[in-house]
Amino acid sequence: MAEPPVFSPASADLPDLEPLAERLRALAHPARLAVLRRLAHEKCCVCGALVDGLPLAQSTVSQHLKVLTDAGFLRSRADGARTSYCLDAEALRALRVEIDDLFAALLPSGAGERSQES
């Protein structure tokens, strides 16, 4: 009987997965998720208003905003000394499609259903 093929990282398409992994890393902090949630409820928000809603220093919130902006999840607009941040809904929709595609590949039809074992 033939052995099943063994997964080899060398055969994986790692470069194609790197952009998705980078975007997911940007989401991998509770403060960043809180920022996204807050911005989902407001059209745009300046950094100071976001700081007021989080138990973090202004410099820390600014760093999280930079990570989210660099990942493409936020758009920023300078208005004098203040910067407004807004969600980039199109980028979030694109991420949802990528994640759905990833899980469709990981869990073929029917494989995602929970088993009823006790």
C-alpha positions in Angstrom: 0.0 0.0 0.0 1.4 3.4 -1.0 2.3 5.9 1.7 0.3 9.2 1.6 2.2 12.3 0.5 3.9 14.1 3.3 3.4 17.8 3.7 6.7 19.6 3.1 7.1 23.3 3.9 9.3 23.5 0.8 6.3 22.5 -1.3 3.9 25.0 0.4 3.1 28.3 -1.2 4.4 30.3 1.7 5.1 33.6 -0.2 1.4 33.7 -1.2 0.3 33.4 2.5 2.7 36.0 3.9 0.4 39.1 3.1 -2.5 37.4 4.9 -0.3 36.4 7.8 0.9 40.0 8.1 -2.7 41.3 8.2 -3.7 38.7 10.8 -0.7 39.7 12.9 -2.0 43.2 12.9 -5.3 42.0 14.4 -3.6 39.8 17.0 -3.8 42.3 19.9 -7.0 43.0 22.0 -6.3 46.8 21.9 -6.3 46.8 18.1 -9.5 44.8 18.0 -11.0 47.3 20.4 -9.9 50.2 18.2 -11.5 48.5 15.1 -14.7 47.9 17.1 -14.9 51.5 18.2 -14.3 52.8 14.7 -17.0 50.5 13.4 -19.5 52.4 15.5 -18.2 55.9 14.6 -17.6 57.3 11.1 -14.1 58.6 12.0 -12.3 59.3 15.2 -9.2 61.3 16.3 -6.5 59.6 18.3 -7.4 61.5 21.5 -11.0 60.3 21.4 -9.8 56.7 21.0 -7.4 57.1 23.9 -10.3 58.3 26.1 -12.0 54.9 25.5 -9.0 52.7 26.2 -7.0 52.1 29.3 -3.8 52.8 27.4 -1.4 55.7 27.1 -1.7 58.0 24.0 1.7 56.8 22.6 0.6 53.2 22.9 -2.7 53.9 21.1 -0.8 55.7 18.4 1.4 52.7 17.9 -1.6 50.4 17.5 -3.2 52.9 15.1 0.0 52.8 13.0 0.0 49.0 12.9 -3.6 49.0 11.8 -3.0 51.7 9.2 0.1 50.0 7.8 -1.9 46.7 7.5 -4.5 48.6 5.4 -7.4 48.4 7.9 -7.5 52.1 8.6 -7.3 55.3 6.5 -5.9 58.4 8.2 -6.3 62.1 7.4 -4.3 64.8 9.0 -6.1 67.9 10.0 -3.6 70.3 11.4 -2.1 68.7 14.5 -4.8 66.1 14.7 -5.2 62.9 12.7 -8.6 61.3 12.1 -8.8 57.5 11.6 -11.6 55.7 9.7 -12.1 52.0 9.0 -11.3 50.9 5.4 -14.4 48.8 4.9 -13.1 47.5 1.5 -9.9 46.2 3.1 -11.9 44.4 5.9 -14.3 42.9 3.3 -11.2 41.6 1.3 -9.8 40.1 4.5 -13.1 38.3 5.2 -13.0 36.8 1.7 -9.4 35.6 2.2 -10.2 34.1 5.6 -13.3 32.4 4.2 -11.1 31.0 1.3 -8.5 29.8 3.8 -11.1 28.0 6.0 -12.8 26.5 2.9 -9.4 25.0 2.0 -8.8 23.8 5.6 -12.3 22.4 6.2 -13.7 20.9 3.0 -17.5 20.5 2.8 -18.9 18.9 5.9 -15.6 18.8 7.7 -16.4 22.0 9.6 -19.4 20.5 11.4 -19.0 19.6 15.1 -19.1 16.0 16.0 -21.7 14.9 18.5 -19.3 12.8 20.5 -19.4 13.0 24.3 
